[in-house]
Amino acid sequence: MKLSSPRLLAGATVASLLLVGVVTATSVPGPALAAGDDRPSTITVADPAHDVREIDVRDEEAGNGTAAPTRSNGDVRSMTVTYGPSEIEIVTEFRELRRPTQRAPRLVAGGTLFTSENVIGSISMYASRRDPHGTSMLDGVAECVSHRVDYRLNRVVVRVPADCLGDPTWVRVQAFGAVFRTTQEGHFVQGDVAPGLGLRHGRLTSRVFRP
């Protein structure tokens, strides 16, 4: 599958229950993060701890939710983007990453990519109680993505072949993680994006170049 046209895919609000495409159209042209190499093929970005946000999914006016600094599950610590000879890899490290449970039955992690070809793609890994190792998709299609989730190391790795994104010269990335919780008070999503703060105040990395 190749993405041939520019697009912003999937909801830019967490109320959609997907946390995909959290980078909004207005944030794409924003300032890139500084990089030491003019044309790096790998970039690592640290993310602040204790910046998880929580949203009541029933609240249509929840916006960016409320700060939940005591929540460690799904709190992004860092992300590393590597553009290899034929694929792009995103490694997201979390402060804590728990297997889905009855009270927290779903986990979503992945990244949004903006490319030199003016394509925006959303990579998502979905894990559940029935399938804790999850399935991964690029814009809802599974054929282009592979992943590995490691609960012991609190890490999610997703990979996409470069030709599925049109063989771009470079990519910019934002990673995310979200945990869906069910309590007596209702249904909530807690999550974080990197680089950035909270769920919808994220940025993109600087350009990561094809080697």
N, C-alpha and C positions, 0 to 999 in steps of 0.2 A: 504494500500500500504506500502510495506517495501522496503527500499533501501538496497540491499544485496551486492553491490560491491563498492569499492572506486571510486570516480569520482569527477571531477571538472566540474560543470555544468554551462552552459550559459556564455555569453561573458564577458571577463575581461576588455572590453573597453566600455566606455559610448557611443561611436559611434554606438554601436549595438542598442541604444535607449531603453535598458531595465534596465541597472544598476543592474543587478543581477550577483552574483558571483564576486563582485569586489575584493575579496581576491584572489590573484594569487597563483599558486602552490608554488612559491618560498617564499611566505610570510607565509605559513602555519607553517613551523617549527620555525619561528622566536621567539624572546624572549617574554614570557608571561608578562602580567602586574602583579605587585605585589598585593598580597591579604593578608589580615590580618589573615584569617582563613586558615589552611592547607587544609581543605576540605569543602569550603563554598558551600551552596546550593543556595545562592543569591549573586550577585555582582552588584554594581552600579558604573558606570564610567562616570565622567564628560567629556564633550567635549568642546574645545575652541569655543568661539563665533567669528563671523565674518570670518569664514574660508571656506565659500561657494566658490566653483569653478564653472565656466560657460564654456560650450563647444558649439561651432557651430557644429551642427550635420552633416553639409555638408562637414566639413573639416576633411578629412581622416588622417591628420597629426596633429590633435588638441592636442593629448597627454593628459596631465592632465588639459588642458584648461587654463583659466586665472582666477586670483583672482577676486572675486566679493564681497568684504567685506560689501557693502551696501545692499546686498540681504539678507533679513531675512527669507523669505519663504523657508522652507526646511533646515534651518540651525539647525543642531542637537545640543541640549544642554546637553543631558545625555541619557544613556541607562541603563536599569536594566534587568538583566537576572536572572530568577528564575527557578530552576529545582524542580518541585513539585513531589508529589507521582506518578503521571502518565503522566505529560505533562511538556513541557518547554515553558516558557512565556518570551517574549521580549517586554519590554515597552520602547518606544523611545519618548523622550520629545524634542520638537522643539522650537526655539526662536519664530517662527511664522509658522502656518500651515493654509493655506487658502483653502477654497473650490475651486475646479476647476472652471475656468471662460473661456470666449471666448479667452482671450489672454494667459491664462495659462490652457489649457484644460485637462492636465493629471498630476496625482500625482502618484508616485511609492514609497513605503516605505517597509521596511522589514529587513531581516538579512541573513547573510551567516553563517552556522554552520559547525564546524569541530568537529568530535566526536572521542571518544576512540576506536570506531570500524573502524577508518580510513575512515569514510564516510564524504563527503562534501555535504551539502544540502542547497538550496537557497529558502528562504521563501519570498514571495513578495505579497504586497497588492496593487492593481491597482484601482485608483479612477478616475472618469471622470465627465464631466458636467452632463451627463445623469444619472450617478450612483455615486454620491459624497460619498456614504458610502462604495463603492468599493467591490471588490471580492479578495479573497486571495488564493494562491496556494503554494504548495511545489513542486519545480521542474516541474512546469507546470500542476500539478494535484491538483484539489480543495478538494478532499475528506479528506485530512489529516489536514487541517488548518482551524482555526477560527480566526477572528480578530474583532477589534473595533477601529474606527477612531473618535476622538473627536476634532472638530475644535475649540471649545470654550476653551478647555484646551491645545490645540496644542500637541496632544498626539496620538500615534498609538500603539495599543497592538495587538500582534500576538501570537498565541498559536499553538503548534503542539504536538500531543501525542508522548510520548517517543518511543512507539513501531513502529512508522512510521520511526524512525531513527535507528531501531535495538536495542532498549533498552540500550543505551550506559551508561557506568559508569560515564562519564563526557562529557561536551561539551565546546567548546570555540566559541565565537560569535563575529561577526562584524555587526553593524546595519548601515542602510543607508536610505537616503531620497533623492528624486529627483523630480523636477518640470519641466515640459516641457512647453516652452513658444514659442509663435508665434508673430513675429513683422514684420514691413515692411522690416527689414534687413534680415529676414530669420527665421530659427527654431533653438532654443537653449534649452539646458538642464542645469539646475543649481542644484547643490546638494552637499551633505556632507556625510561623513562616520564617524562612531565612534566605537571604539577608533581610533584616528588618525587625519589627517589633509587633508582637501580637498576630492577629489573623489577617487584617486587611491593610496594614501599614507597611507592607513589605516593599522591597526594591528588587532589582535584578543585579546579578554579578556583572563585572566588567566582561569584555569579550573573551571567550575561550576559543582558540583557533585550531583549525584542522592542521595536524603536523605536516 
